[in-house]
Amino acid sequence: ERSSQLFFGMERLVECDLVAETRYDKIAEAFGCYGEQVDTLEQFRPALERATASGKPALIQVMVDHDANMAPPGLLEFSSMVYRATE
């Protein structure tokens, strides 16, 4: 949602900002969940398997390039909602 809002120049609607330096996986662990950070696509499947095997709620923090993901899936749906809201 954040990238869609920024893409359409709606910075005032951004309510939160995820920061790369924050280890959200460690926060999940502190709450008793399984947490892991992955930096590459090759690391994702094994991390998902470990998370499933843990039997706990899990958070896998996937590090992505924000610029490469500026147009996220669902962008067209979001843009149609923004258009309807401004009519």
DAURFEN-V176422 format. One record per residue. N is the residue number from 1. RES is the residue in one letter. PSI is psi in whole degrees, 0 to 359 (NA if undefined). D_FIRST is the distance of its C-alpha to the first C-alpha in Angstrom with 1 decimal. Layout:
# DAURFEN-V176422
n->N res->RES psi->PSI d_first->D_FIRST
n->N res->RES psi->PSI d_first->D_FIRST
This chain:
# DAURFEN-V176422
n->1 res->E psi->318 d_first->0.0
n->2 res->R psi->312 d_first->3.8
n->3 res->S psi->325 d_first->5.6
n->4 res->S psi->318 d_first->5.1
n->5 res->Q psi->318 d_first->6.2
n->6 res->L psi->320 d_first->8.7
n->7 res->F psi->322 d_first->9.8
n->8 res->F psi->12 d_first->10.8
n->9 res->G psi->32 d_first->12.4
n->10 res->M psi->46 d_first->10.8
n->11 res->E psi->328 d_first->11.2
n->12 res->R psi->344 d_first->12.8
n->13 res->L psi->351 d_first->9.8
n->14 res->V psi->116 d_first->8.3
n->15 res->E psi->339 d_first->9.9
n->16 res->C psi->159 d_first->10.0
n->17 res->D psi->119 d_first->10.5
n->18 res->L psi->133 d_first->11.6
n->19 res->V psi->129 d_first->14.9
n->20 res->A psi->329 d_first->16.7
n->21 res->E psi->344 d_first->19.9
n->22 res->T psi->127 d_first->19.0
n->23 res->R psi->85 d_first->20.4
n->24 res->Y psi->332 d_first->18.2
n->25 res->D psi->323 d_first->20.6
n->26 res->K psi->325 d_first->23.4
n->27 res->I psi->317 d_first->21.9
n->28 res->A psi->318 d_first->21.7
n->29 res->E psi->321 d_first->25.3
n->30 res->A psi->336 d_first->26.4
n->31 res->F psi->9 d_first->25.4
n->32 res->G psi->10 d_first->27.5
n->33 res->C psi->171 d_first->24.9
n->34 res->Y psi->133 d_first->25.1
n->35 res->G psi->142 d_first->23.0
n->36 res->E psi->145 d_first->23.0
n->37 res->Q psi->137 d_first->21.3
n->38 res->V psi->144 d_first->21.5
n->39 res->D psi->345 d_first->21.6
n->40 res->T psi->159 d_first->22.6
n->41 res->L psi->324 d_first->22.1
n->42 res->E psi->333 d_first->25.7
n->43 res->Q psi->343 d_first->25.1
n->44 res->F psi->310 d_first->22.4
n->45 res->R psi->312 d_first->24.8
n->46 res->P psi->323 d_first->27.4
n->47 res->A psi->319 d_first->24.9
n->48 res->L psi->320 d_first->23.7
n->49 res->E psi->319 d_first->27.4
n->50 res->R psi->320 d_first->28.2
n->51 res->A psi->315 d_first->25.4
n->52 res->T psi->317 d_first->26.8
n->53 res->A psi->337 d_first->30.3
n->54 res->S psi->335 d_first->29.6
n->55 res->G psi->12 d_first->29.4
n->56 res->K psi->162 d_first->27.0
n->57 res->P psi->146 d_first->23.4
n->58 res->A psi->152 d_first->21.6
n->59 res->L psi->120 d_first->18.8
n->60 res->I psi->115 d_first->18.8
n->61 res->Q psi->110 d_first->17.1
n->62 res->V psi->117 d_first->16.4
n->63 res->M psi->125 d_first->16.7
n->64 res->V psi->161 d_first->15.0
n->65 res->D psi->112 d_first->15.5
n->66 res->H psi->322 d_first->12.4
n->67 res->D psi->321 d_first->14.2
n->68 res->A psi->341 d_first->14.9
n->69 res->N psi->28 d_first->11.4
n->70 res->M psi->329 d_first->10.1
n->71 res->A psi->84 d_first->10.0
n->72 res->P psi->165 d_first->8.3
n->73 res->P psi->142 d_first->9.8
n->74 res->G psi->4 d_first->9.0
n->75 res->L psi->318 d_first->8.7
n->76 res->L psi->320 d_first->11.9
n->77 res->E psi->317 d_first->11.1
n->78 res->F psi->317 d_first->8.2
n->79 res->S psi->325 d_first->10.8
n->80 res->S psi->327 d_first->13.5
n->81 res->M psi->320 d_first->12.0
n->82 res->V psi->319 d_first->11.7
n->83 res->Y psi->315 d_first->15.2
n->84 res->R psi->324 d_first->16.6
n->85 res->A psi->339 d_first->15.6
n->86 res->T psi->0 d_first->17.4
n->87 res->E psi->NA d_first->20.5
